[in-house]
Amino acid sequence: MANEFYRANLRYANFQNKNLSSTNFSYADIRGANFRNAILVGTNFRNAKAGLPIFWAISLITLSLSLSLFSGLISAYAGAFIGDLLSNNIYGNLFFGVISLIILCIFLIVIFWQGLGAILATLFAVVTACLVAALAFIPENEAGNNLVIGTVFTTLAIAGVMAGIGNMAAAVALARVMALPKVRTLTALMAFIGALLGALLGVRSQESAYFTAGLIGLVAIACGSYIGWQAIAGEKKYYLIRGLAVSIVAQKGTSFRGADLTDADFTQATLKSVDFRNAILTRTCWSDVQHLDHARVEGTYLEHPKVQQLLITKDGRDRNFDRLDLRELNLKDANLQDASLICTDLSVATLQNANLSGAKLAQAQLYHTNLTQACLTGAYIENWGISTDTQLDGVKCEYIYMQLPTKDDPDPCRKPDNRQETFNEGDFADFIAPIIKTLDLYHTQNVDLREVGKKFKTLDLFHSEGIDPSAVAIAITKLAENHPEAELEIIALEGRGHEKIRVQAKVSENANRSELYKEYFQKYTEIQSLPYSDLQALILGTQEKDERIRSLERLLENAIHQPKFYVETYQNKGEFIMSESKGNVNISGVEGNISGVAAAGENQTMTGVAIGAISGSVTNTINQLPDSSESDKPNIKELLTQLQAAIKAESNLSNEDKAEALEQVKTLADAAQKPEDGVLQKAAKTAIKILKGTVSGLPQAATLVEASTKLLPIISKILLLV
């Protein structure tokens, strides 16, 4: 059956509700065919000819010519009324003729300014008011009769001219939708003939009225022609005319209404007067199709002209597609070099072999997207969203940027870091793979949960200003308890400055990220609104659970004030394994390993929570501090070294507490390097508090208690924290 309909004559054929998946309709004549609700997955319609059958095309041509003839006739006939009024010979009232012209001018201004829709209600109101006034409020005498006649003629003239403009617009729109140049010429000719007949039939007074009638008729024809032309060109003001013309022509054209056209191919097909309303168009190919703009596409992504043009030409170079919904599009072989796709949803789309070099993909969603053989060299992928379903086989990428460029930094966060190096074949997929199975929780204000839940397939949230660490810690703990099958593990906390944080969690491959996302923020919002007593009741439970929440809460407080990563693993046993990093991280937990978590973009690696590794990072930071030039004064470098040694030697501290304390020493060293940095100074104050809190739980005889009592006040004074 695969080649059954190749080059076949299928005019008027009925395939409604049939399963014709993978059938070959290439080069077939399917004008007038009915594919309503048919299953056409992977069907080949290359070079097929769809649209109107010849009989209906002739019928619509006749309708268009009739409308144009009537347009000219009624416009000139209405103009004859105004000509008679202006001649002042029959009714003796020049006033109404002048008023008619003034009202017509106003109406034309409104039409060109606001469109036809705005004029209809106004026209109806004016006509009704004039007729009511003529029949009810004008006295019954000779003068009154003249007023009645003048009012009625004015009303009919205005209504007639407006009707003529509308008819001409519809006639031109129909001719343009059918895309027959000769019909357009005939339409104009019929309109002029109609105007001539209207003037001849309508004038009842002097010969000068013929000129007025003809002129008004020609103006109406010109206005109607312009409106019809603009309507089909896509002018939103005249969408009413366009919708009417397209719906009339498509009524008897080829119908794919409600059909499943997933992965169907319409390359170079003629799609004039085709009905695609509410069809499933997932990854449907529209390359080089003709007259798609004359099809009915309501309820599909083809409604957007920019999207339609991209699908037909496959050329989006240097164009802006920010925040557009491009889900399910077939952009195979598309040229999107240097295109801006910031916050664009490309989920379930195919970008196979597409050129995305230099494209801005920051915060773009590419879940279940096919990027096989695509070129990503020089693309910007800051906070882009990909998943295990995103196909990255054979991606061509020499280097990538992890952040968007700025004026100060046009070449930001390049990977590989060494600008003399490039990714080898397959390196990019290995580089990006570790972050695919994570859930990113960005916390900020004004998140619309309903919209985000619809759009995103991963957890992708922000918090800024007024973050409640307790509420975050409890919400995450509750989420893990309610969904043990999700195997939720917190693997990274990132402070982004200005009280913004990012929480990254690893979940099982089958976890519903969208539902987890919504439930997490619902719980966070509920918990945040609870009074203190109820909040404490939520925390109370086993000692293990309480410690887990408190530990995460402390880390969240640190992340809010410090622009760095806090990497952790949340185990089913309730343990947090902590470390701090600015690079790729390997975390060894009780229940397994997590490797290669993409962090701030460096290439440093840390295994587990080895105190030696953490201490080494602290030592490196301290060693970057300058030596004191005054030997008789306390040296911040020496003081921090002494504090570091005291923490490492303290036997009363667990490895986790030592790791956390050493992190605070590193924060103090960072602040010492940049004393003018207000954010780091604030973080240093928090570090001092955390160290004091850690020491307060130790025996008074502990070595670290003595060292802290001596060192912390001096360090605070040198860093101007007191």
N, C-alpha and C positions, 0 to 999 in steps of 0.2 A: 504493500500500500504506500510505500515511501515515495514513489514517483507517480502515483496514480493521477494527480491533478496537474502535472507539469504542462504548462502552456494550454491548459484546458479552458473551454468556454463555459463558465459557471455563472453566467448572468441569471439572476433571480433564484439561484440555488438556495435551498433551505438546509442549513446545518445546525439549527438551533438545538442546544443541549447535548450535542454529540461530542464524543471524545476523539479528537483528531490530532493528538499529540504527535510531534515529529513528522507530520505529513508535509509533503512538498507541494506548495502552491506557487512555486516560482514561475514568473511570466504568465500566470493565469489571469483571465478576465473575470474578476469577481464583482463587477458592477451590479449593484442591487442585491447581492447575496446576503443571506441572513445567518450570522454567526453568534446570535445572542446566547449568552450563558454557555457557550461551547468551551471545551477544554482544549486549548491550543498550545500547550507547553512545548517549547522548542520547535514550533512549526515554522517552516520556511516560506515567507511571502516575498522573497527578493524579486524586484522588478514586476510585482503584480500590479494590476490596474484595477483600482477600486473607485467607487463613486456612483454616479447616476446612470441608469440605463438610458438609451437613446430616447425612448418615448417620453420619460419623465423630464429629460433635459429639454426636449422640444416644448413640453407643457410649461416648464418654468420660464423658458425664453418668451413664450407667449404672454405669460403673466407679467414679466418684467416690462415688455413693450406696452402692454395694456396699462400698467401703472404709470408709465412715463407719459403716455398719451393723455390719460386722465389728469395727471399732474399739470401738464400744460393747459389743458382745457379748463379745469376748475380755477387755476390761478389767474388766467387771463379773464375768465368770466367774472371772478371776484374783483379783478382790477377794473372791469367795465363798470361795476357799481360805483367804485371810487371815482372813475372818470366822469360818470353822470353827475355825481354829487358836486364835483369840482366845476363842471360846466355851468352849474347854477341855473339851468334853463327849465328843468322839469319841476324841481321841488323848491327852488328858490332858497336853498340853504347851503352856501359854500362852507359853512362852519363844520359840518359833519365830514366833508371830504378832507379838510385839513386835519381834523382829529383822527381820522382813519389812517392817514399817512404817518402821523406822529406815533400812534399806537403800534403800527407795523414796524417802525424803526426801533421802538423800545423792545418789541418782541424779538426782533432780529439780533439786537445787542445781547439780550438775555440768552438766546440760543447759542451764539458764538462764545459767550462767556461761561455759561453754566451747563449747556447741553439741552437736549430735548426734554429730558425728564423734568427739569425745573419749569419748563414753559407750559406743560400740559395742565397742571392744576391751576395756574394763573389764567390760562386761556379759558378754561371751563368757568372759572369764577367771573371773568369779565363778560363772557357771552351771556351767562345766566343773569347777571346784574343788569345788563343792557336790555334784555328781553323783558325782564320783570318791570323795569322802569318804564319801558315803552307801553306796556299793556296795562299797568296799574296806576301810574302816578301822573301821566300827561293828560291835561284836560281835553274833553271831547268837543273841539271846535276846529275850524280850519287850520289855525296855527298849531293846535295840538296834533291834528292829523299829520301835518308836515313834520312835526317833531317825531311822531311815531314812525313814519316812513324813513326819515333820516336815521333814526336809531337802529331800526331793523336792517337797513341797507349797510350801515357801518358794521353791525355785528356780523352779518353774512359775509361781508367783504373780508373782514379779519379772519374769520373761521375758514373761509375758502382759500385764502392765501396760505394759511398755516397748513391746511390739509394738502394743498399742492406741494408745499415744501416737504412734508412728510412722505407723500407718495413718491416724489422724485428721489428722495433719499433711499427709500426702500427699493425702488427700481434699480438705481445705480449699485446699491449694495448686493442685490441679487445677481446682477450682471458680473460684478467683480468676484463674487464667491464662485460662480460657475467658470470664471477665468476664460471667458470667450471674448477676445478683443472686438470682433465684428459686432457682437451683441451690444457692447458698450456704445459703439457708433450709432447703431440703429436706435438705441434707447434715447440718445440725444436728439436724433432726427424726429422721432415720434413725439418727443416733448415739444419741439418747435412747431410741429404740425398742430398739436393740441392747443398750443398758445394762440396760434392763428385762428383756429376755429372758435376758441373761447372769446376772443376779441370780436369776431364777426357776429357771433350769436348774442353777446352780452350787451353791446353798446346800444343805447336807445336815444342818444341826444346828438350833440354836434360831433363833427369829424375829429376834433381834438381829443375826444374821449378814447378814440382808437389808439392813439399814441400812448395815452396813460395806461390803458388796459394791456397793450403789448409790452410796455416797459415793465409793469408790475409782474406780468407773466414770466418775462425773461429773468427778472431778478429772483423770482421764486424758483425757477428751474436751476439757475446758477447756485443758489443757496442749497437747494436739495442735493444737487450733484456733489457739491463740496462736502456736505455732511455725510453722504453715502460713501464717498471716497475715504474720508477720515475715519469713519466707523470701521471699515474693513482694514484700514492701516493700523488699527489698534488704539485709537483715541478713546480714552475711558469715558469722556463726556457723552459719547454717542454709542455707548455699549448696548443700549436698548435696540438700536437699529441693527447693529452687528448680530446680536443674539437672535433677533427675529429672522434675519436673512439666512444665517447659518442653520438655524433650526428648520426653516422651510425647505432649504435645499437638501439637508441631510435626512429629511423625513423618509425619502424613498431611496436613499443611497445605501452603500454597504454598511451593515450594522455589526459592530463588535461589542455592543452594549452588554456589560456584565461578564464578558468572556475572560478566561484566564489565559493571558498572553505572556506568561513568564518565559523568559529566554527566547521569545519569538524574534524573527529577523525580518524587518521590513526594508532592508537596504535598497535604495533607489526605487522604491515603490511609489506609485501615484495614489495619494490618499485624499483626493478632493471629495468633499461631501460625505465623509465617513463618520460614523457615530462610535466614539470610544468612551462614552459616559460610563463611569463606575467600573471600567474594566481593570483587571489586575495586570499591571504593566511592569512587573519586576524584571529588571535587567533586559527589557525589550530593546532591540537595536533599531535606531531611527536614522542611521547614517545616510545622508544624501537623499532623503525622501522628498517628495514634491507635494506642495499644497497642503502641508499639515496644518498650516494656519487657517485653513478653510474647513477644518473638521470640528466636530463637537467633542470637547475634551473635559467637560465639567466633571469634577470629582477625581481628577488625576493630576499628576505633577506637570502635565503638559499645559496647564492653565497659565503658568508663568512664562511670558515670552522669552525672557533671558535663558531659562532652562531649555525651552524648546529649541532656541537657536543653537545652544551648546550641543545638544543631542544630535542635531542635524549636521552641523559643521565639524564637530569634534575639535573645535579650535577655541580655547579659552585663554590664550596667551595674554599675560599682563592685565587680565580682567579681574574685577572684584565680585566674588561670590560669597562675601562674608555673611554668616548667619542664615544662609539659605537652606532649605530642606531639599537635599539632593539624595535622599535615601532611594535605594533600589534602581538607580540610574545605570545605564550601560554606557560607560565612558572608556570602553576598550579602545586602545590606540589613540586616545585623546591627547592633544597637546595642551597641557596646563602649565607650561613653563612660566615661572614668575607670577602665577595667579595667586590671588589672595583668597584663602579658604578658611579664614579665622572663624572659629565657632560654627563651622558648617557641618551639617550632619550628612555623612557619606556612608552610613551603615547599610549593609546588604548591597552596596553598589559594586560594580566591577570596574576596576581601574587597571585591568590586565594590559601590560605593555604600554601604559600611559606614561607620558613625559611630565613628571612632577618636579623637575629640577628647579631649585630656587623657589618653589611654592611655599606659601605661608600656611602651615597646617596647625598652627597653635590652637589648642582646645577643640580641634576638629574631632568628630566622632567617626571611627572607622571600624565599628564592630561588625564582624562577619563580612568584611569587605575583601574582595579579591585584588591583591596587589602583586600578583604573580608577574615577574619580569618587568615590573614598573621601575622607572628611573627616579630615585629620590636624592640624587646628588645635590647637595647644597640646600635641601629643604629645611624648613624651620618647624620643629615638632614639639615645641614647648607645651607640656600638659595635653598632648593629643591622647585620644582614647582608643586603645586597641585591645583585643581580647584573644583568647585561644582560638577563636574562629577566624581571626584575621589571617589571610593567606599571604605569606611573605616569601614564598618559594622563588628563588632566582632573582630577588630584588637587586637592582643595579644601583649601588651607592658607594661613591668614593669617600664622601665625608658628609656629615650632618651637623646641624646647629640645634642645640638644646633650648635656645631662647630666641625671641624675636630681636631683630637688630634695632639699635637706637642711633641717634646722631653721634653720641659719645662713643658708642661701641657698635660699629657696623658689622663686626665679625665675632659674634658672641658665642661662647661655650661650644667651640668647634670640637667634634669628635671624628677621628682621633685627635688628641690634644696637640700632638706634634704636627704642625702644619706642613711638614715635609713628608708626612706619612698619609696613606689612604687605606681604606678598608680593602682587604682582599675579597675575592669571590666567596660569598656565604658569611662573611664576618658581620655584616649588618644584622642579619637575622639572629645570629648568636648574641650580638650586643643588646638587641632590643628584647629578646625573648624573656629575660627574667622578670620584667615588669608586667607581662601580659596577664598573669594570674592573680593580680592584686586588685584591691578595691581602694580607690583614693577618696578620702573624705576631706574636702576643703571646706572650712567653716567661714561663713560670711553672713551678712544680714540680708533680709528681704529675699529669701529663697522661696520660690513658688513650688511647693512640693508636688502639686498636681501636675504642673507642666513638666518639671524635671523628671517625675516618675514616668511620664509618657515618652519623653525624649531619650533618656539615657538607659543603657543596658548595664552600666556599672555605677558604683557608688562614687559620685563626683561632686562634693559639696565644699563650701567655704564657711569659715567663721572669722569675723573680725568685729572689733568693738563690742565689748560687753560679753566676752566668752566666759562661760561658767565651767571651770575645769571639773568640778564635782559632778555636774550634770553630764558632761561628756564621758567621764570615767564610768559612772553608773550606767549610762545608756549603752555603752559598748559592752560592759559586763553582762547586762540583761540580754542584749542581742545574742551574745555568745551562748548564754544559758538556754535561750529559747530555740536556738537553731544549732544544736550540736552537730547535725549532719553537714552544716556549712564549713566545719573545721576552721572557724575564724581565728586567725592569728595576727596580732598587731606586729608589724615588722618595721615600721618607721614612723617617727614623729618629726615633723619639720617645722621649725619656727621660721616665718617668712618676713619678720619685721612688722611694725605697726599693728601688733597684736593679731596677726594672722597665723593660723596653723594649718598644717596638712597632716592628716592621719592616714597611713597606708596600711591596709590589712590584706592578708592572703586568705583566700577562701578555696573551697573545693571546686573542681572543674564544673560540677553540675549545679552549683549554687545559683539561685536566682538573684543576681546582683541588684536588679531594679527593686525587688521587694525588700531586700535587706536595706537598701538605701532609704526607702520611704519609711520603713519601720524604725530605723535608727533615728531619723530626725523627728518622727512623731514622739518617740520616747524622750529624746532630748528636750523637745518643747514642753512636754508634760512635766518632766522632772524639774526643769528650770522654773516652772511656775509654782512649784510646791513650797509651802512654808518650811522653815528650818527643821521643825520637829518631825515632819513627815519625811524630809530628806534623810535625817538621821535614822529613821525607822527602816528606810530602804537599804541603807548601808549595813545596818546591824544584821548579823548572820553568824556564820562560822568565823573564827579568828582568821582563818586562811583567806576567806573571801574579803573580809574587812581590810586585811593587809594588802591584798591585790588591788583593791579600789584605791586605797591610800597611796600606794606606790605609783599607780598610773596617774593619779591626780597630781602628785608632786612633779612627775615628768612633764605633764601638760603645762603646769605653771612655768616650768623652766623653758619649754618650747615656745611659749607665748612671748617671753622676753629675750630669747636668744636665737639669732638667725643660724641655726645649725640642725643637724639631724640627731634624733635620739632613736636608735634602732633597738627593737625589742621583739621577743617572741612570746606570745601568750599561749601557754600550754594547757591542755585539758586538766592538768593537775593544779592549775592556778598559779604557776610560777611565771615571773617576768625575768627574762635574761637581758641585761641592758648593756648597751655600748653606745659610743658616740663616733660618728664618722662624717667625713666629707666626700666619701667615694663609694665605690662598690663594696658591698658588705656580704660576708658569709656568716651566717648565724647557725651555730650548732646547738640544737635543743635536745631535751630529753627524748622527744618523740620523733626526731628526724632532722634533716638539714634543709636550710633555705639558702640558696646561693645566688650571688650576682644581683642583688637588689639594687636597681639604679637609684643612686642618691644624688648629691649635688653636682656631680659631673666630674669629679676627680677620679684618679685611677688607684687610689690607695685602698688596700684590702685589710680587713680585720677578721680574725677567726675567733668565734665564741666571745667570751668575756675575759680573755686572758689579761690579767692585771698588768703583766709586763708590756703587752702591746699598748694598753691604755696609757700606762705610765710613760712609755716611749713617746707617744703623741704629746703628752704634757711636757716632757723634757724638751722636745723639739720647739714647742711654743715658747717655753721659758728661755731657751737659749737664743731666741731671736731678740730678746730684750737687751738693751745696751748695758755694758758694765758701768758701775758708778765711778765717776771721776773724783769723788770725795770719799776717801777711805774711812773717815770718822763718822759718816752718816749712814743710816740703814739703807741697804740696797734692795729694791723690790725683787730683783732677780734672785738674790741670795735667800730672801725671806720666803719666797714661793718654793724654792728648792728645798729649804728646811721643812716647810709644811708638807710638801710632797713626800719627803722621806719619812716624816712622822706618820702619815696616813698609811704608807706601805708597811711600816713596821708594827702598826697597832694590831695586836693579836685578838683584841675584843671586837673587832669589826669583821663582818662577813665579807666575802668577795664582792657581793652585790653592793654593799654599803661602801666598800673601798672604791669600787668603780664609780659610784655616784659622787663620792667626795672628790676623787681625782678629776672628775668632769668639772666640778666647781673651781678647782685650782686652775684648770685650763681657761675657764671663763675669766678668772681674775687676770691671768696672763694676757689674754686677748684685750681686756680693758686697759691694761697697762701699756700695750702697744699703741692704742688709739684713745688717749685720755679725752680727746675732744668729741668722741662719738657718744652722743646722749643715750642711744640704745644700749651700747655696751656698758655704759656706766650704770644704767638701770639693771642690766643683767648681773653686773658685779655685786650690786646691793643684794639682789636675790641670792646670789651664790654665798655671800657672807651669812645670810640668814639660814640657808640650808646647812652650811658647815656647823654653825652654832647649834642647830637642831640635832645634827648627827652626834656632836660631841656631848650634848646634854644627856644622852642615854647611856653614856659610858661611866664606869666607876671613877670616882674622883682621883684615884691613884694612877689611872691610865696615863701612859706617856703622851697620847694625843691631846688629852685634856690640858695638860701642862703646856704643851707646845702651842695649842690654839689660844689659850689664855694670854700667852705672851705675844704671839705673832699676829693674830687677827686684828687687834686694835691698831697696830703699827701699819699693817697693810691697808686698812680702811683709811687711815690718815694720809698715807702717801698717795692713794688713789682719789683722795678728796671725797670720800664717801660719807664723811661725818662732818 
